[in-house]
Amino acid sequence: MSGDGSHLTLEFSTSGTFKALCRLQRNVPGIHVGQRIIVVSEADTAEREPSAIVLPGCTFLGAP
């Protein structure tokens, strides 16, 4: 998890070396590392980077 004050980027656990990142449009208080959460993003907005897939504009729905 990392942020710049206006956005929060989440890195999901994966079984490989390729990362999956989700950029929330705004910071969400109370999210902590290791917590299970539910987010959604439009698949057609995914951006491929050399070592990751980035999903911009993710929306936090809550925690189960």
All heavy atoms as TSV, in Angstrom:
chain	resi	resn	atom	element	x	y	z
A	1	MET	N	N	0.837	-1.158	0.000
A	1	MET	CA	C	0.000	0.000	0.000
A	1	MET	C	C	0.893	1.236	0.000
A	1	MET	O	O	1.853	1.307	0.757
A	1	MET	CB	C	-0.857	-0.035	1.278
A	1	MET	CG	C	-2.189	0.497	1.108
A	1	MET	SD	S	-3.369	0.223	2.459
A	1	MET	CE	C	-2.480	0.063	3.932
A	2	SER	N	N	0.604	2.181	-0.880
A	2	SER	CA	C	1.329	3.437	-0.894
A	2	SER	C	C	0.377	4.544	-1.317
A	2	SER	O	O	-0.626	4.286	-1.980
A	2	SER	CB	C	2.532	3.378	-1.841
A	2	SER	OG	O	2.093	3.174	-3.166
A	3	GLY	N	N	0.683	5.756	-0.918
A	3	GLY	CA	C	-0.191	6.864	-1.261
A	3	GLY	C	C	0.575	8.153	-1.418
A	3	GLY	O	O	1.710	8.282	-0.969
A	4	ASP	N	N	-0.081	9.105	-2.068
A	4	ASP	CA	C	0.534	10.407	-2.261
A	4	ASP	C	C	-0.319	11.523	-1.670
A	4	ASP	O	O	-0.174	12.677	-2.015
A	4	ASP	CB	C	0.798	10.674	-3.742
A	4	ASP	CG	C	-0.482	10.741	-4.570
A	4	ASP	OD1	O	-1.592	10.692	-4.003
A	4	ASP	OD2	O	-0.368	10.864	-5.800
A	5	GLY	N	N	-1.247	11.196	-0.798
A	5	GLY	CA	C	-2.113	12.193	-0.184
A	5	GLY	C	C	-3.473	12.277	-0.843
A	5	GLY	O	O	-4.473	12.515	-0.177
A	6	SER	N	N	-3.546	12.089	-2.149
A	6	SER	CA	C	-4.839	12.148	-2.826
A	6	SER	C	C	-5.239	10.820	-3.455
A	6	SER	O	O	-6.398	10.616	-3.769
A	6	SER	CB	C	-4.827	13.236	-3.897
A	6	SER	OG	O	-3.850	12.957	-4.880
A	7	HIS	N	N	-4.279	9.913	-3.656
A	7	HIS	CA	C	-4.549	8.596	-4.230
A	7	HIS	C	C	-3.886	7.528	-3.385
A	7	HIS	O	O	-2.879	7.775	-2.736
A	7	HIS	CB	C	-4.025	8.496	-5.665
A	7	HIS	CG	C	-4.744	9.377	-6.620
A	7	HIS	ND1	N	-4.363	10.684	-6.835
A	7	HIS	CD2	C	-5.804	9.166	-7.411
A	7	HIS	CE1	C	-5.175	11.232	-7.727
A	7	HIS	NE2	N	-6.063	10.322	-8.098
A	8	LEU	N	N	-4.442	6.343	-3.429
A	8	LEU	CA	C	-3.888	5.196	-2.717
A	8	LEU	C	C	-3.684	4.081	-3.726
A	8	LEU	O	O	-4.588	3.768	-4.505
A	8	LEU	CB	C	-4.850	4.743	-1.618
A	8	LEU	CG	C	-4.428	3.584	-0.741
A	8	LEU	CD1	C	-3.225	3.982	0.107
A	8	LEU	CD2	C	-5.577	3.180	0.171
A	9	THR	N	N	-2.493	3.492	-3.768
A	9	THR	CA	C	-2.207	2.379	-4.660
A	9	THR	C	C	-2.064	1.119	-3.830
A	9	THR	O	O	-1.278	1.070	-2.890
A	9	THR	CB	C	-0.921	2.625	-5.471
A	9	THR	OG1	O	-1.093	3.814	-6.257
A	9	THR	CG2	C	-0.633	1.457	-6.394
A	10	LEU	N	N	-2.832	0.113	-4.179
A	10	LEU	CA	C	-2.799	-1.171	-3.485
A	10	LEU	C	C	-2.080	-2.182	-4.359
A	10	LEU	O	O	-2.292	-2.220	-5.576
A	10	LEU	CB	C	-4.223	-1.668	-3.225
A	10	LEU	CG	C	-5.151	-0.719	-2.483
A	10	LEU	CD1	C	-6.561	-1.287	-2.461
A	10	LEU	CD2	C	-4.651	-0.462	-1.090
A	11	GLU	N	N	-1.234	-3.007	-3.758
A	11	GLU	CA	C	-0.570	-4.096	-4.467
A	11	GLU	C	C	-1.143	-5.400	-3.943
A	11	GLU	O	O	-1.083	-5.671	-2.753
A	11	GLU	CB	C	0.935	-4.059	-4.231
A	11	GLU	CG	C	1.663	-5.168	-4.955
A	11	GLU	CD	C	3.168	-5.120	-4.751
A	11	GLU	OE1	O	3.717	-4.016	-4.569
A	11	GLU	OE2	O	3.782	-6.197	-4.775
A	12	PHE	N	N	-1.709	-6.187	-4.842
A	12	PHE	CA	C	-2.320	-7.447	-4.451
A	12	PHE	C	C	-1.287	-8.562	-4.395
A	12	PHE	O	O	-0.328	-8.564	-5.159
A	12	PHE	CB	C	-3.425	-7.837	-5.436
A	12	PHE	CG	C	-4.564	-6.857	-5.449
A	12	PHE	CD1	C	-4.736	-5.993	-6.513
A	12	PHE	CD2	C	-5.446	-6.786	-4.387
A	12	PHE	CE1	C	-5.775	-5.088	-6.534
A	12	PHE	CE2	C	-6.489	-5.886	-4.394
A	12	PHE	CZ	C	-6.655	-5.027	-5.472
A	13	SER	N	N	-1.482	-9.502	-3.509
A	13	SER	CA	C	-0.634	-10.689	-3.433
A	13	SER	C	C	-0.894	-11.551	-4.654
A	13	SER	O	O	-2.043	-11.798	-5.008
A	13	SER	CB	C	-0.950	-11.492	-2.172
A	13	SER	OG	O	-0.664	-10.752	-1.030
A	14	THR	N	N	0.186	-11.981	-5.297
A	14	THR	CA	C	0.068	-12.884	-6.440
A	14	THR	C	C	1.048	-14.028	-6.257
A	14	THR	O	O	1.967	-13.942	-5.453
A	14	THR	CB	C	0.375	-12.154	-7.772
A	14	THR	OG1	O	1.727	-11.699	-7.746
A	14	THR	CG2	C	-0.551	-10.977	-8.000
A	15	SER	N	N	0.861	-15.094	-7.010
A	15	SER	CA	C	1.742	-16.249	-6.874
A	15	SER	C	C	3.026	-16.103	-7.697
A	15	SER	O	O	3.963	-16.855	-7.517
A	15	SER	CB	C	1.013	-17.523	-7.294
A	15	SER	OG	O	0.603	-17.415	-8.638
A	16	GLY	N	N	3.073	-15.126	-8.593
A	16	GLY	CA	C	4.257	-14.939	-9.433
A	16	GLY	C	C	4.979	-13.649	-9.109
A	16	GLY	O	O	4.722	-12.997	-8.102
A	17	THR	N	N	5.901	-13.280	-10.000
A	17	THR	CA	C	6.663	-12.051	-9.803
A	17	THR	C	C	5.977	-10.839	-10.425
A	17	THR	O	O	6.319	-9.707	-10.123
A	17	THR	CB	C	8.076	-12.176	-10.405
A	17	THR	OG1	O	7.949	-12.484	-11.796
A	17	THR	CG2	C	8.868	-13.263	-9.706
A	18	PHE	N	N	5.003	-11.056	-11.297
A	18	PHE	CA	C	4.255	-9.983	-11.935
A	18	PHE	C	C	3.271	-9.406	-10.926
A	18	PHE	O	O	2.556	-10.150	-10.255
A	18	PHE	CB	C	3.523	-10.533	-13.163
A	18	PHE	CG	C	3.248	-9.517	-14.218
A	18	PHE	CD1	C	4.284	-8.984	-14.969
A	18	PHE	CD2	C	1.967	-9.093	-14.465
A	18	PHE	CE1	C	4.035	-8.041	-15.960
A	18	PHE	CE2	C	1.706	-8.162	-15.448
A	18	PHE	CZ	C	2.736	-7.626	-16.195
A	19	LYS	N	N	3.220	-8.096	-10.791
A	19	LYS	CA	C	2.379	-7.447	-9.782
A	19	LYS	C	C	1.015	-7.066	-10.347
A	19	LYS	O	O	0.868	-6.852	-11.548
A	19	LYS	CB	C	3.052	-6.179	-9.268
A	19	LYS	CG	C	4.353	-6.425	-8.564
A	19	LYS	CD	C	4.966	-5.106	-8.129
A	19	LYS	CE	C	6.322	-5.331	-7.487
A	19	LYS	NZ	N	6.941	-4.056	-7.105
A	20	ALA	N	N	0.037	-6.962	-9.468
A	20	ALA	CA	C	-1.280	-6.431	-9.789
A	20	ALA	C	C	-1.517	-5.248	-8.853
A	20	ALA	O	O	-1.489	-5.397	-7.638
A	20	ALA	CB	C	-2.353	-7.485	-9.593
A	21	LEU	N	N	-1.683	-4.058	-9.446
A	21	LEU	CA	C	-1.850	-2.834	-8.671
A	21	LEU	C	C	-3.211	-2.224	-8.939
A	21	LEU	O	O	-3.714	-2.263	-10.062
A	21	LEU	CB	C	-0.771	-1.811	-9.044
A	21	LEU	CG	C	0.675	-2.278	-8.955
A	21	LEU	CD1	C	1.609	-1.200	-9.510
A	21	LEU	CD2	C	1.038	-2.605	-7.523
A	22	CYS	N	N	-3.791	-1.644	-7.919
A	22	CYS	CA	C	-5.093	-1.000	-8.019
A	22	CYS	C	C	-4.954	0.413	-7.463
A	22	CYS	O	O	-4.537	0.587	-6.316
A	22	CYS	CB	C	-6.105	-1.802	-7.214
A	22	CYS	SG	S	-7.771	-1.155	-7.261
A	23	ARG	N	N	-5.266	1.417	-8.259
A	23	ARG	CA	C	-5.174	2.812	-7.814
A	23	ARG	C	C	-6.572	3.312	-7.473
A	23	ARG	O	O	-7.418	3.461	-8.352
A	23	ARG	CB	C	-4.555	3.685	-8.890
A	23	ARG	CG	C	-3.096	3.401	-9.072
A	23	ARG	CD	C	-2.383	4.530	-9.809
A	23	ARG	NE	N	-1.000	4.137	-9.984
A	23	ARG	CZ	C	-0.402	4.016	-11.154
A	23	ARG	NH1	N	-1.052	4.276	-12.266
A	23	ARG	NH2	N	0.857	3.646	-11.221
A	24	LEU	N	N	-6.771	3.564	-6.198
A	24	LEU	CA	C	-8.052	4.112	-5.743
A	24	LEU	C	C	-8.100	5.594	-6.070
A	24	LEU	O	O	-7.089	6.298	-5.977
A	24	LEU	CB	C	-8.226	3.892	-4.241
A	24	LEU	CG	C	-8.348	2.434	-3.813
A	24	LEU	CD1	C	-8.274	2.324	-2.293
A	24	LEU	CD2	C	-9.644	1.830	-4.301
A	25	GLN	N	N	-9.279	6.083	-6.432
A	25	GLN	CA	C	-9.434	7.482	-6.805
A	25	GLN	C	C	-9.285	8.419	-5.609
A	25	GLN	O	O	-9.042	9.594	-5.762
A	25	GLN	CB	C	-10.779	7.697	-7.473
A	25	GLN	CG	C	-10.880	6.958	-8.787
A	25	GLN	CD	C	-12.235	7.115	-9.444
A	25	GLN	OE1	O	-13.201	7.534	-8.828
A	25	GLN	NE2	N	-12.307	6.754	-10.704
A	26	ARG	N	N	-9.434	7.882	-4.424
A	26	ARG	CA	C	-9.271	8.688	-3.218
A	26	ARG	C	C	-8.781	7.786	-2.102
A	26	ARG	O	O	-8.936	6.569	-2.161
A	26	ARG	CB	C	-10.572	9.371	-2.825
A	26	ARG	CG	C	-11.697	8.387	-2.547
A	26	ARG	CD	C	-12.996	9.105	-2.215
A	26	ARG	NE	N	-14.092	8.176	-2.115
A	26	ARG	CZ	C	-14.385	7.448	-1.066
A	26	ARG	NH1	N	-13.654	7.524	0.019
A	26	ARG	NH2	N	-15.407	6.624	-1.060
A	27	ASN	N	N	-8.173	8.395	-1.095
A	27	ASN	CA	C	-7.729	7.616	0.054
A	27	ASN	C	C	-8.933	7.092	0.819
A	27	ASN	O	O	-9.957	7.769	0.928
A	27	ASN	CB	C	-6.859	8.469	0.983
A	27	ASN	CG	C	-5.438	8.572	0.482
A	27	ASN	OD1	O	-4.926	7.649	-0.134
A	27	ASN	ND2	N	-4.806	9.682	0.745
A	28	VAL	N	N	-8.815	5.896	1.331
A	28	VAL	CA	C	-9.876	5.277	2.126
A	28	VAL	C	C	-9.310	5.026	3.514
A	28	VAL	O	O	-8.400	4.214	3.668
A	28	VAL	CB	C	-10.345	3.953	1.482
A	28	VAL	CG1	C	-11.412	3.300	2.333
A	28	VAL	CG2	C	-10.848	4.192	0.070
A	29	PRO	N	N	-9.803	5.730	4.516
A	29	PRO	CA	C	-9.270	5.525	5.864
A	29	PRO	C	C	-9.600	4.134	6.398
A	29	PRO	O	O	-10.638	3.566	6.072
A	29	PRO	CB	C	-9.963	6.609	6.700
A	29	PRO	CG	C	-11.153	7.021	5.907
A	29	PRO	CD	C	-10.856	6.717	4.477
A	30	GLY	N	N	-8.695	3.599	7.169
A	30	GLY	CA	C	-8.955	2.325	7.833
A	30	GLY	C	C	-8.496	1.087	7.096
A	30	GLY	O	O	-8.600	-0.008	7.613
A	31	ILE	N	N	-7.998	1.204	5.872
A	31	ILE	CA	C	-7.469	0.040	5.168
A	31	ILE	C	C	-6.064	-0.219	5.682
A	31	ILE	O	O	-5.264	0.703	5.824
A	31	ILE	CB	C	-7.414	0.266	3.645
A	31	ILE	CG1	C	-8.817	0.409	3.071
A	31	ILE	CG2	C	-6.710	-0.898	2.957
A	31	ILE	CD1	C	-8.821	0.701	1.582
A	32	HIS	N	N	-5.759	-1.490	5.979
A	32	HIS	CA	C	-4.413	-1.814	6.438
A	32	HIS	C	C	-3.876	-3.038	5.699
A	32	HIS	O	O	-4.639	-3.833	5.162
A	32	HIS	CB	C	-4.368	-2.011	7.958
A	32	HIS	CG	C	-5.258	-3.104	8.448
A	32	HIS	ND1	N	-6.591	-2.908	8.736
A	32	HIS	CD2	C	-5.009	-4.402	8.687
A	32	HIS	CE1	C	-7.122	-4.059	9.129
A	32	HIS	NE2	N	-6.180	-4.974	9.104
A	33	VAL	N	N	-2.573	-3.172	5.661
A	33	VAL	CA	C	-1.897	-4.261	4.968
A	33	VAL	C	C	-2.374	-5.598	5.513
A	33	VAL	O	O	-2.479	-5.788	6.725
A	33	VAL	CB	C	-0.361	-4.133	5.123
A	33	VAL	CG1	C	0.346	-5.339	4.532
A	33	VAL	CG2	C	0.132	-2.855	4.469
A	34	GLY	N	N	-2.699	-6.526	4.617
A	34	GLY	CA	C	-3.155	-7.857	4.996
A	34	GLY	C	C	-4.658	-7.981	5.119
A	34	GLY	O	O	-5.192	-9.079	5.205
A	35	GLN	N	N	-5.360	-6.874	5.102
A	35	GLN	CA	C	-6.818	-6.885	5.224
A	35	GLN	C	C	-7.450	-7.341	3.913
A	35	GLN	O	O	-6.972	-7.016	2.836
A	35	GLN	CB	C	-7.314	-5.478	5.569
A	35	GLN	CG	C	-8.810	-5.356	5.702
A	35	GLN	CD	C	-9.240	-3.926	6.013
A	35	GLN	OE1	O	-8.429	-3.008	6.008
A	35	GLN	NE2	N	-10.508	-3.740	6.279
A	36	ARG	N	N	-8.538	-8.088	4.002
A	36	ARG	CA	C	-9.299	-8.485	2.812
A	36	ARG	C	C	-10.293	-7.375	2.516
A	36	ARG	O	O	-11.021	-6.937	3.402
A	36	ARG	CB	C	-10.019	-9.790	3.060
A	36	ARG	CG	C	-9.051	-10.949	3.255
A	36	ARG	CD	C	-9.808	-12.207	3.430
A	36	ARG	NE	N	-10.233	-12.606	2.098
A	36	ARG	CZ	C	-10.077	-13.820	1.611
A	36	ARG	NH1	N	-9.571	-14.765	2.352
A	36	ARG	NH2	N	-10.452	-14.112	0.394
A	37	ILE	N	N	-10.299	-6.924	1.265
A	37	ILE	CA	C	-11.208	-5.863	0.852
A	37	ILE	C	C	-11.836	-6.209	-0.484
A	37	ILE	O	O	-11.392	-7.117	-1.185
A	37	ILE	CB	C	-10.497	-4.498	0.749
A	37	ILE	CG1	C	-9.392	-4.539	-0.312
A	37	ILE	CG2	C	-9.954	-4.064	2.100
A	37	ILE	CD1	C	-8.804	-3.179	-0.620
A	38	ILE	N	N	-12.856	-5.456	-0.850
A	38	ILE	CA	C	-13.522	-5.626	-2.141
A	38	ILE	C	C	-13.369	-4.319	-2.916
A	38	ILE	O	O	-13.712	-3.248	-2.408
A	38	ILE	CB	C	-15.015	-5.962	-1.959
A	38	ILE	CG1	C	-15.168	-7.256	-1.168
A	38	ILE	CG2	C	-15.704	-6.059	-3.313
A	38	ILE	CD1	C	-16.595	-7.512	-0.706
A	39	VAL	N	N	-12.818	-4.420	-4.130
A	39	VAL	CA	C	-12.680	-3.273	-5.021
A	39	VAL	C	C	-13.191	-3.672	-6.400
A	39	VAL	O	O	-13.231	-4.856	-6.743
A	39	VAL	CB	C	-11.221	-2.772	-5.131
A	39	VAL	CG1	C	-10.723	-2.244	-3.806
A	39	VAL	CG2	C	-10.299	-3.838	-5.645
A	40	VAL	N	N	-13.590	-2.684	-7.189
A	40	VAL	CA	C	-13.993	-2.922	-8.573
A	40	VAL	C	C	-13.274	-1.927	-9.471
A	40	VAL	O	O	-12.895	-0.837	-9.037
A	40	VAL	CB	C	-15.521	-2.805	-8.788
A	40	VAL	CG1	C	-16.259	-3.896	-8.046
A	40	VAL	CG2	C	-16.029	-1.445	-8.401
A	41	SER	N	N	-13.080	-2.336	-10.727
A	41	SER	CA	C	-12.449	-1.482	-11.726
A	41	SER	C	C	-12.926	-1.923	-13.095
A	41	SER	O	O	-13.268	-3.095	-13.288
A	41	SER	CB	C	-10.924	-1.606	-11.641
A	41	SER	OG	O	-10.316	-0.825	-12.635
A	42	GLU	N	N	-12.939	-1.009	-14.037
A	42	GLU	CA	C	-13.279	-1.369	-15.403
A	42	GLU	C	C	-12.080	-2.052	-16.048
A	42	GLU	O	O	-10.976	-1.501	-16.043
A	42	GLU	CB	C	-13.664	-0.123	-16.202
A	42	GLU	CG	C	-14.943	0.506	-15.713
A	42	GLU	CD	C	-15.363	1.672	-16.577
A	42	GLU	OE1	O	-15.170	1.606	-17.816
A	42	GLU	OE2	O	-15.864	2.644	-16.024
A	43	ALA	N	N	-12.277	-3.230	-16.587
A	43	ALA	CA	C	-11.173	-4.015	-17.158
A	43	ALA	C	C	-10.521	-3.324	-18.352
A	43	ALA	O	O	-9.316	-3.434	-18.542
A	43	ALA	CB	C	-11.663	-5.392	-17.568
A	44	ASP	N	N	-11.290	-2.586	-19.132
A	44	ASP	CA	C	-10.711	-1.981	-20.335
A	44	ASP	C	C	-9.816	-0.777	-20.034
A	44	ASP	O	O	-9.198	-0.221	-20.927
A	44	ASP	CB	C	-11.793	-1.612	-21.341
A	44	ASP	CG	C	-12.740	-0.535	-20.838
A	44	ASP	OD1	O	-12.764	-0.241	-19.630
A	44	ASP	OD2	O	-13.482	0.021	-21.677
A	45	THR	N	N	-9.696	-0.399	-18.751
A	45	THR	CA	C	-8.814	0.701	-18.389
A	45	THR	C	C	-7.457	0.201	-17.895
A	45	THR	O	O	-6.586	1.000	-17.560
A	45	THR	CB	C	-9.439	1.588	-17.288
A	45	THR	OG1	O	-9.620	0.812	-16.102
A	45	THR	CG2	C	-10.762	2.171	-17.742
A	46	ALA	N	N	-7.264	-1.112	-17.851
A	46	ALA	CA	C	-6.021	-1.692	-17.340
A	46	ALA	C	C	-4.831	-1.216	-18.167
A	46	ALA	O	O	-4.907	-1.095	-19.384
A	46	ALA	CB	C	-6.088	-3.211	-17.363
A	47	GLU	N	N	-3.730	-0.930	-17.461
A	47	GLU	CA	C	-2.506	-0.479	-18.102
A	47	GLU	C	C	-1.400	-1.488	-17.809
A	47	GLU	O	O	-1.203	-1.872	-16.667
A	47	GLU	CB	C	-2.094	0.887	-17.549
A	47	GLU	CG	C	-3.137	1.957	-17.745
A	47	GLU	CD	C	-2.835	3.232	-16.977
A	47	GLU	OE1	O	-1.805	3.298	-16.273
A	47	GLU	OE2	O	-3.649	4.161	-17.062
A	48	ARG	N	N	-0.690	-1.906	-18.843
A	48	ARG	CA	C	0.407	-2.846	-18.649
A	48	ARG	C	C	1.711	-2.087	-18.479
A	48	ARG	O	O	2.045	-1.228	-19.284
A	48	ARG	CB	C	0.515	-3.802	-19.823
A	48	ARG	CG	C	1.578	-4.837	-19.567
A	48	ARG	CD	C	1.588	-5.906	-20.598
A	48	ARG	NE	N	2.682	-6.809	-20.253
A	48	ARG	CZ	C	2.600	-8.101	-20.305
A	48	ARG	NH1	N	1.495	-8.662	-20.695
A	48	ARG	NH2	N	3.619	-8.843	-19.976
A	49	GLU	N	N	2.425	-2.410	-17.430
A	49	GLU	CA	C	3.753	-1.865	-17.179
A	49	GLU	C	C	4.731	-3.029	-17.257
A	49	GLU	O	O	4.309	-4.182	-17.280
A	49	GLU	CB	C	3.797	-1.182	-15.813
A	49	GLU	CG	C	2.928	0.063	-15.748
A	49	GLU	CD	C	3.057	0.815	-14.438
A	49	GLU	OE1	O	3.758	0.342	-13.523
A	49	GLU	OE2	O	2.440	1.879	-14.323
A	50	PRO	N	N	6.045	-2.776	-17.304
A	50	PRO	CA	C	7.008	-3.875	-17.448
A	50	PRO	C	C	6.879	-4.976	-16.394
A	50	PRO	O	O	7.095	-6.144	-16.700
A	50	PRO	CB	C	8.364	-3.178	-17.343
A	50	PRO	CG	C	8.102	-1.792	-17.804
A	50	PRO	CD	C	6.703	-1.473	-17.339
A	51	SER	N	N	6.513	-4.626	-15.180
A	51	SER	CA	C	6.442	-5.652	-14.129
A	51	SER	C	C	5.089	-5.704	-13.434
A	51	SER	O	O	4.960	-6.303	-12.374
A	51	SER	CB	C	7.531	-5.401	-13.087
A	51	SER	OG	O	7.318	-4.145	-12.462
A	52	ALA	N	N	4.064	-5.065	-14.029
A	52	ALA	CA	C	2.767	-5.028	-13.346
A	52	ALA	C	C	1.628	-4.705	-14.306
A	52	ALA	O	O	1.829	-4.131	-15.364
A	52	ALA	CB	C	2.789	-3.980	-12.243
A	53	ILE	N	N	0.444	-5.072	-13.862
A	53	ILE	CA	C	-0.796	-4.599	-14.474
A	53	ILE	C	C	-1.367	-3.593	-13.492
A	53	ILE	O	O	-1.493	-3.882	-12.297
A	53	ILE	CB	C	-1.808	-5.750	-14.688
A	53	ILE	CG1	C	-1.322	-6.699	-15.771
A	53	ILE	CG2	C	-3.192	-5.212	-15.029
A	53	ILE	CD1	C	-1.298	-6.114	-17.162
A	54	VAL	N	N	-1.705	-2.402	-13.981
A	54	VAL	CA	C	-2.243	-1.350	-13.123
A	54	VAL	C	C	-3.702	-1.117	-13.493
A	54	VAL	O	O	-4.031	-0.936	-14.664
A	54	VAL	CB	C	-1.448	-0.036	-13.276
A	54	VAL	CG1	C	-2.026	1.040	-12.385
A	54	VAL	CG2	C	0.021	-0.270	-12.974
A	55	LEU	N	N	-4.556	-1.140	-12.486
A	55	LEU	CA	C	-5.972	-0.849	-12.672
A	55	LEU	C	C	-6.238	0.544	-12.100
A	55	LEU	O	O	-6.345	0.717	-10.886
A	55	LEU	CB	C	-6.826	-1.888	-11.959
A	55	LEU	CG	C	-6.625	-3.329	-12.421
A	55	LEU	CD1	C	-7.316	-4.297	-11.476
A	55	LEU	CD2	C	-7.132	-3.490	-13.836
A	56	PRO	N	N	-6.314	1.561	-12.953
A	56	PRO	CA	C	-6.574	2.910	-12.452
A	56	PRO	C	C	-8.063	3.080	-12.152
A	56	PRO	O	O	-8.898	2.367	-12.704
A	56	PRO	CB	C	-6.144	3.800	-13.605
A	56	PRO	CG	C	-6.340	2.973	-14.819
A	56	PRO	CD	C	-6.100	1.541	-14.399
A	57	GLY	N	N	-8.380	3.990	-11.291
A	57	GLY	CA	C	-9.784	4.287	-11.015
A	57	GLY	C	C	-10.532	3.212	-10.263
A	57	GLY	O	O	-11.739	3.057	-10.435
A	58	CYS	N	N	-9.842	2.430	-9.434
A	58	CYS	CA	C	-10.530	1.423	-8.627
A	58	CYS	C	C	-11.471	2.095	-7.630
A	58	CYS	O	O	-11.198	3.200	-7.163
A	58	CYS	CB	C	-9.521	0.578	-7.835
A	58	CYS	SG	S	-8.583	-0.549	-8.854
A	59	THR	N	N	-12.530	1.408	-7.303
A	59	THR	CA	C	-13.485	1.892	-6.318
A	59	THR	C	C	-13.535	0.898	-5.166
A	59	THR	O	O	-13.726	-0.296	-5.392
A	59	THR	CB	C	-14.890	2.051	-6.937
A	59	THR	OG1	O	-14.796	2.959	-8.031
A	59	THR	CG2	C	-15.888	2.567	-5.930
A	60	PHE	N	N	-13.385	1.397	-3.954
A	60	PHE	CA	C	-13.451	0.573	-2.750
A	60	PHE	C	C	-14.920	0.336	-2.405
A	60	PHE	O	O	-15.693	1.276	-2.257
A	60	PHE	CB	C	-12.737	1.303	-1.604
A	60	PHE	CG	C	-12.836	0.612	-0.287
A	60	PHE	CD1	C	-12.109	-0.513	-0.022
A	60	PHE	CD2	C	-13.660	1.108	0.711
A	60	PHE	CE1	C	-12.179	-1.161	1.208
A	60	PHE	CE2	C	-13.744	0.489	1.947
A	60	PHE	CZ	C	-13.004	-0.640	2.189
A	61	LEU	N	N	-15.307	-0.944	-2.293
A	61	LEU	CA	C	-16.694	-1.293	-1.955
A	61	LEU	C	C	-16.869	-1.640	-0.485
A	61	LEU	O	O	-17.964	-1.559	0.029
A	61	LEU	CB	C	-17.187	-2.440	-2.823
A	61	LEU	CG	C	-17.271	-2.179	-4.316
A	61	LEU	CD1	C	-17.816	-3.402	-5.040
A	61	LEU	CD2	C	-18.128	-0.963	-4.602
A	62	GLY	N	N	-15.800	-2.094	0.154
A	62	GLY	CA	C	-15.906	-2.450	1.569
A	62	GLY	C	C	-15.019	-3.624	1.926
A	62	GLY	O	O	-14.213	-4.085	1.130
A	63	ALA	N	N	-15.208	-4.084	3.137
A	63	ALA	CA	C	-14.467	-5.243	3.637
A	63	ALA	C	C	-15.477	-6.320	4.002
A	63	ALA	O	O	-16.493	-6.011	4.613
A	63	ALA	CB	C	-13.622	-4.847	4.837
A	64	PRO	N	N	-15.182	-7.578	3.606
A	64	PRO	CA	C	-16.155	-8.647	3.911
A	64	PRO	C	C	-16.232	-8.952	5.394
A	64	PRO	O	O	-15.408	-8.621	6.163
A	64	PRO	CB	C	-15.609	-9.847	3.141
A	64	PRO	CG	C	-14.212	-9.535	2.784
A	64	PRO	CD	C	-14.032	-8.075	2.909
